[in-house]
Amino acid sequence: MHLITRAAAIIARPRAEWPRIAQEEPNIAAIYLGYVMPLAAIPAIASALGASIIGIELPGMGVIRMEPGQAVISGAFQYAMQLATIYAMALVLAWLAPRFGGSGDRAAAFKVVAYAWTPAWLAGVFNLMPTLSFLTLLGLYAVYLIHTGLQPVMNVPQRRALMVTALLVLIGITLSALIGALIGLIGLARV
C-alpha cells in the first residue's frame, strides 16, 4: 500500500485498517524502507532545520542557533535513534504480547509499532518552529493506535490490550527520554 494512503487510513480509520494490516504478508524490510524510513525523517529534518534556521530559545541565554553542520549531525542521530527505537519497541511488544495471551510474532509486532508511530512522525513537522514543538503532543494518538492494533494484529485479548499498551508506552517514554537527552547533549555540546 502506498505510504500516503496507509498513513491516512491508519490515522482516520484505524479500526478498519488494522485488520487489513493483519492480513498483509509481513515484510519488515519493505515496511522499513517504504514507510518507516521516510516518515521517521520528518521530525529529524524538521528539528535540524528549526534548530539551525529559527533557533531554540533558552532562558537567560536568548535564541541559540545550531551551526548547519551541527544540526545535520543532530538530525542524523535523531533519525538513527528513531529507526532503532521502532525495532526495539517491536521486540519488546513481541516479548510482552504472549505474556498477556497474544502472539509473539516479531513481524506482527513490528507492523503494530511501525504503523502506530505514524502520528508521532507526522506531528514532528512542528519541530520546524521550536516554539510550536509542543504540538508534537498530537503524536500521542499513537497510544490509541497501539491499543486498537493489538487485538487484530497480535491477537491480544481486548481485555488485556490496555495493560500491554500501558507497558509498551511506559517503555517507549523511557526510551524516548533517553534518546532526547542524548540528542540534546549532542546538539548543545556543539553550540
C-alpha positions in Angstrom: 0.0 0.0 0.0 1.2 3.5 -0.8 2.7 5.4 2.1 0.3 8.4 2.0 -2.7 6.1 1.6 -1.6 3.9 4.5 -0.8 6.9 6.8 -4.2 8.5 6.1 -6.0 5.2 6.7 -4.3 4.3 9.9 -5.0 7.8 11.3 -8.5 8.3 10.0 -9.9 4.7 10.2 -7.7 2.6 12.4 -10.3 0.0 13.3 -10.9 -0.7 9.7 -7.2 -0.5 8.7 -5.7 -2.8 11.4 -7.5 -6.0 10.1 -6.1 -5.2 6.6 -2.6 -4.8 8.0 -3.0 -8.1 9.9 -3.8 -9.9 6.6 -0.7 -8.5 4.7 2.3 -10.6 4.3 4.8 -9.4 6.9 7.9 -7.9 5.4 9.9 -5.9 7.9 12.4 -4.7 5.3 9.7 -3.4 3.0 7.9 -1.6 5.8 11.2 -0.1 7.0 12.3 1.1 3.6 8.9 2.2 2.2 7.2 3.5 5.4 9.3 3.9 8.5 12.4 5.5 6.9 10.5 8.2 5.0 8.2 9.1 7.9 10.9 9.0 10.6 12.8 11.5 8.6 10.1 14.2 9.1 10.9 15.0 12.8 14.6 14.7 12.3 14.7 17.1 9.3 12.2 19.5 10.9 14.3 19.5 14.1 17.5 20.2 12.3 16.0 23.0 10.2 14.2 24.5 13.2 17.3 24.5 15.4 19.6 26.0 12.7 17.3 28.5 11.0 14.8 29.6 13.7 16.8 28.6 16.7 16.0 27.4 20.2 15.2 30.0 22.9 17.0 29.1 26.2 16.0 31.1 29.3 18.7 33.5 30.2 20.7 32.8 27.0 18.4 34.1 24.3 18.0 32.4 21.0 20.6 29.8 20.2 21.0 28.6 16.6 22.9 25.5 15.7 25.5 25.6 13.0 24.1 23.8 9.9 26.7 21.0 10.2 25.8 20.5 13.9 22.1 20.5 13.1 22.7 17.9 10.4 24.6 15.7 12.8 21.9 16.1 15.5 19.2 15.3 12.9 21.0 12.3 11.6 21.5 11.0 15.2 17.8 11.6 15.9 16.8 9.8 12.7 19.1 6.8 13.5 17.6 6.6 17.0 14.1 6.7 15.6 14.8 3.7 13.4 16.5 1.8 16.3 13.6 2.7 18.6 11.0 1.3 16.3 12.8 -2.0 16.1 13.5 -2.1 19.8 9.8 -1.4 20.6 8.7 -4.2 18.2 11.0 -6.6 20.1 9.5 -5.5 23.4 6.0 -5.9 22.0 6.8 -9.4 20.7 8.1 -10.3 24.1 5.1 -8.7 26.0 2.2 -9.9 23.9 2.4 -13.6 24.7 2.5 -12.8 28.4 -1.0 -11.3 28.0 -2.4 -14.0 25.8 -1.3 -12.6 22.4 1.0 -13.7 19.7 4.8 -13.3 20.0 5.2 -12.9 16.2 8.0 -10.3 15.7 6.8 -9.3 12.2 3.3 -8.6 13.5 4.7 -6.7 16.4 6.8 -4.6 14.0 3.7 -3.8 12.0 1.9 -2.6 15.1 4.7 -0.4 16.2 5.6 0.9 12.8 2.1 1.9 11.7 1.1 3.1 15.2 4.0 5.5 15.3 2.6 7.4 12.2 1.0 10.4 14.1 4.2 10.9 16.1 6.3 11.2 13.0 3.8 13.4 11.2 3.5 15.7 14.3 7.3 16.1 14.1 6.8 18.7 11.4 6.1 21.1 14.2 9.7 20.9 15.2 10.3 23.3 12.3 9.2 26.1 14.6 10.7 25.3 18.0 8.1 27.5 19.7 5.4 25.2 18.3 7.2 21.9 19.1 4.7 21.4 22.0 2.2 20.4 19.2 4.2 17.2 18.7 2.0 16.0 21.6 -0.5 15.3 18.8 1.6 12.3 18.2 0.2 10.8 21.4 -2.6 9.5 19.2 -0.1 6.7 18.6 -1.1 5.3 22.0 -4.7 4.8 20.8 -3.3 3.2 17.6 -1.2 0.8 19.5 -4.2 -0.2 21.6 -6.5 -0.7 18.7 -3.9 -2.7 16.7 -3.0 -5.2 19.4 -6.1 -7.4 19.1 -6.4 -7.6 15.3 -2.7 -7.9 14.6 -1.2 -9.5 17.7 -4.3 -11.4 18.9 -4.0 -9.8 22.3 -7.4 -10.2 24.1 -9.2 -6.9 24.2 -9.5 -7.0 28.0 -5.7 -7.2 28.2 -4.8 -4.8 25.4 -4.9 -1.8 27.7 -2.2 -3.3 30.0 0.0 -4.2 27.1 -0.4 -0.7 25.7 0.4 0.9 29.0 3.5 -1.1 29.5 4.7 -0.5 25.9 4.1 3.2 26.3 6.0 3.4 29.6 8.9 1.6 27.9 8.6 3.9 24.9 8.6 7.0 27.1 11.7 5.9 28.8 13.5 5.2 25.5 12.4 8.5 24.1 13.5 10.4 27.1 16.9 8.8 26.9 17.2 9.5 23.2 16.0 13.0 23.7 18.6 13.6 26.3 21.4 12.2 24.1 20.2 14.4 21.2 20.1 17.4 23.4 23.6 16.7 24.7 25.0 16.3 21.2 23.3 19.4 20.0 24.1 21.7 23.0 27.7 20.4 23.3 28.4 21.8 19.8 26.6 25.1 20.2 
